[in-house]
Amino acid sequence: MTVPASSGQPLLKISGLQKSFATPDGGQRRIVDIPEFSLAAGAQRALAGESGSGKTTFLNLIAGILRADRGIIRLNGEEVSGYTESQRDRFRARNIGYIFQTFNLLQGYSCLENVLLGMSFGCGTDRAFARSLLVRVGLGDRLHHRPGQLSAGQQQRVAVARALANRPRLVLADEPTGNLDRKNSRVALDLIREACHENGAALLLVSHDEEVLGTFEDRQDFHQLNQGGGKEAAV
């Protein structure tokens, strides 16, 4: 599937973003150093880079899971980089859907319950919409199955439905096909892109898989974007 890039106004705008982590010798290693980045509303972009290059850290900074050392992250007109942890959590629940490589489903809960729990952190649960999302991703007959009763491809579908449950403006996808075989990988990718398009959500996907990356018209090399990543940081 090919979805054209949007030409609208930036939904996400980042400037001067930096994040470092402590090294075993007591130093600091800068993982993310991005001078400028923007993504338009409704756009779908892939960031290419191998494992360990800082792509996941970048997504976690956007999502507010991590707090940047410095820089500005502005999403939908709000400067979220200065928010407290609890403020970032609330903002993420209302505005961002996150699709993890490892799915991160709660094993003791059914497909439907996993989606409803995702909703509970946002604007409130909507059982009918949760069911409709699971039907949309082909799991209408698996609503009450638990993750352990599903294939990897089916678990990824639950993760997609959960990411869209709060009608986010932005969906982040971290190597979302990394645990799938080639057939299920393409099915899952098409599903993610179609679901984002249908729900009006922008998509930012990171991957090192050339087959995945080759389906995107809007593709960016993370190494070129991350100009200072991997360097020793001044303290």
Rosetta blueprint (number, residue, H / E / L):
1 M L
2 T L
3 V L
4 P L
5 A L
6 S L
7 S L
8 G L
9 Q L
10 P E
11 L E
12 L E
13 K E
14 I E
15 S E
16 G E
17 L E
18 Q E
19 K E
20 S E
21 F E
22 A E
23 T L
24 P L
25 D L
26 G L
27 G L
28 Q E
29 R E
30 R E
31 I E
32 V E
33 D E
34 I E
35 P E
36 E E
37 F E
38 S E
39 L E
40 A E
41 A L
42 G L
43 A L
44 Q E
45 R E
46 A E
47 L E
48 A E
49 G L
50 E L
51 S L
52 G L
53 S L
54 G L
55 K H
56 T H
57 T H
58 F H
59 L H
60 N H
61 L H
62 I H
63 A H
64 G L
65 I L
66 L L
67 R L
68 A L
69 D L
70 R E
71 G E
72 I E
73 I E
74 R E
75 L E
76 N L
77 G L
78 E E
79 E E
80 V H
81 S H
82 G H
83 Y L
84 T L
85 E H
86 S H
87 Q H
88 R H
89 D H
90 R H
91 F H
92 R H
93 A H
94 R H
95 N H
96 I E
97 G E
98 Y E
99 I E
100 F L
101 Q L
102 T L
103 F L
104 N L
105 L L
106 L L
107 Q L
108 G L
109 Y L
110 S L
111 C H
112 L H
113 E H
114 N H
115 V H
116 L H
117 L H
118 G H
119 M H
120 S H
121 F L
122 G L
123 C L
124 G L
125 T L
126 D L
127 R H
128 A H
129 F H
130 A H
131 R H
132 S H
133 L H
134 L H
135 V H
136 R H
137 V L
138 G L
139 L L
140 G L
141 D L
142 R L
143 L L
144 H L
145 H L
146 R L
147 P H
148 G H
149 Q H
150 L L
151 S L
152 A H
153 G H
154 Q H
155 Q H
156 Q H
157 R H
158 V H
159 A H
160 V H
161 A H
162 R H
163 A H
164 L H
165 A L
166 N L
167 R L
168 P L
169 R L
170 L E
171 V E
172 L E
173 A E
174 D E
175 E L
176 P L
177 T L
178 G L
179 N L
180 L L
181 D L
182 R H
183 K H
184 N H
185 S H
186 R H
187 V H
188 A H
189 L H
190 D H
191 L H
192 I H
193 R H
194 E H
195 A H
196 C H
197 H H
198 E H
199 N H
200 G L
201 A L
202 A E
203 L E
204 L E
205 L E
206 V E
207 S E
208 H L
209 D L
210 E H
211 E H
212 V H
213 L H
214 G L
215 T L
216 F L
217 E L
218 D L
219 R E
220 Q E
221 D E
222 F H
223 H H
224 Q H
225 L H
226 N L
227 Q L
228 G L
229 G L
230 G L
231 K E
232 E E
233 A L
234 A L
235 V L
